[in-house]
């Protein structure tokens, strides 16, 4: 009844305001408006189920477009059928319908400020519908008003908070800004532990390890492959598909009926939704996608609020400029679109997770990217970024509230894929990019220009945060230091001496060596000459660099920017104030939150170790087939109470 009254009141206010604004409407009689409210409700009751069927049938982009149109169509038809004929004429009717939809979205947002009640209510309705349809297919009654009972079989829901460093999460919990996670940790239902990402500290590398146990196929966020002459960018769908073909052995984390949502790779999931390597929007079987697009609290609301998010971003960027907050970077251009897009994606992801929980899939892995996108441009601990982290904590609270509607009893694991390190960029500090430095160091001197020798190989600089790999592209194989110095005598020493460069790693006769401005370290045995250049990067740096040197397609030279020993700030080679990819600061400090009774197998060093740990928990819960016998946890599992035991979705979306 509360929902009905809320909807009626919202519609009344919206229609009154719309009619008042529209030209040609002299006055608005309350009785006529109340009649129009009833008419809108009746038209919506008839048309919305039909429109939902159309949206579900279209799937993908069609669902997105038709979802917005659906809200306008309902309002347009109601205004057209209005017996009082308060508005007439096609252009005026269409304008009034669009205006009413926009005002309704804004009014709902103001009414729900600080609360997710409406979103939870819509998601519950979706989940109950999914479970009732599953029950009918299984031979249950055609119509029932009983709510489906919570499931009892276990399931595992893994939520990735992209880019959240363990120190940032700890600080936010202690400050009381993450009530959901804070409650779990304070009551002892969950525990938090750090894990070390290693090098490269990027989402694709971490997810290749977490989902497939194959980190070493990815040396950075982007890299050059000499054998094909191709520059690979891991968030491009075509490249991600090629990478997944290399790393997948059919035994990924989500192999046994799992679902991948908004990830770089699939983990060999049965169902892939918004997964980059599968490069498609959810198909017709993803009812959560269609329901979100058709709901007045879904895509239409997100579009309207996205405009508000852009205005908020412009205001926050202006505040940084006026206060001369340093370090900072430009927050215009594509980022203005990325910020509202990440907000929309977050709500879509939760709707998709809710649907899969109702279907009873055994394992779900979902990546939420809001914090990472904002932190890149605002800074990892700035107020804007922390607000995004707070919104992600609210989404965990939403999943907790949806748990009783699920068809399994889901246990929740929350983890990040890497952290972020702050700092003014390399270009801001030194007035030129790393590419310009390399061009200067590889330019022929006057004497060499006179001699008629073959031109040396062009040097391609490929950067990922404060990690950069240099490739001499004319050589079909990786070069050692002697070969590089034969082509460019000043390159290695010149880079190592630059104040913005902390490490230059290159192959030598004795294996890889890391050079700094005042010394070097041989990575295989740790032998140091002069001042150890690895000291500012922590005790794991040697191991990280040595492991990175064994990655496929690693550069002829690997360059890591300098790190401030006091602030731990780095100098990203990209124009990002918050960066990750290399070493230094918090970018390698990821986090794992799991039920307190679950065993952990030693130190979690690298994404492959996290993959093995998650597989162990799946086996413990009896959700992994053809693996060693399940191991019982030593203590009872204490976490929130989500349940599920229905059929798996027969689809292979994506």
Buried (B, 14 or more C-beta within 10 A) or exposed (E): EEEEEBBBEBBBBBBBBBBEEBEEBEEBEEEBBBBBBEBBBEBBEEBBEEBBEBBBEBBBEBBBBBBBBBBBBBBBBBBBEBEEEBBEEEEBBBBBBBBBBBBBBBBBBEBBEEEBBBBBBBBBBBBBBBBBBBBEEEEBEEEEEEEBEBBEBBBBBBBBBBBBBBBBBBBBBEEEBBBBBBBBBEEEBBBBEBBBBBBBBBBBBBBBBBBBBBBBBBBBBBBBEBEEEEBBBBEBEEBBBBBBEEBBEEBBBBBBBBBBBBBBBBBBBBBBBBBBBBBBBBBBBBBBBBBBBBBBBBBBBBBBBBEBBBEBBEEBBEEBEEEEEEBBBEBEEEBBEBBBBBBBBBBBBBBBBBBBBBBBBBBBBBBBBBBBBBBBBBBBBBEBBBBBBBBBBBBBBBBBBBBBBBBBBBBBBBBBBBBBBBBBBBBBBBEEBBBBBBEEBBEEEEEEEEEEEEEBBEBBBBBBBBBBBBBBBEBEEBBBBEBBBEBBBBBBBBBBBBEBBBBBBBBBEEEBBBBBBEBBBBBEEEEBEEEBBBBBBBEBBBBBBBBBBEBEBBBBBBBBBBBBEEEBBBBBBBBBBBBBBBBBBBBBBBBBBBBBBBBBEEEBBBBBBBBBBBBBBBBBBEBBEEBEEBEEBEEEBBBBEBBBBBEBBEBEBB
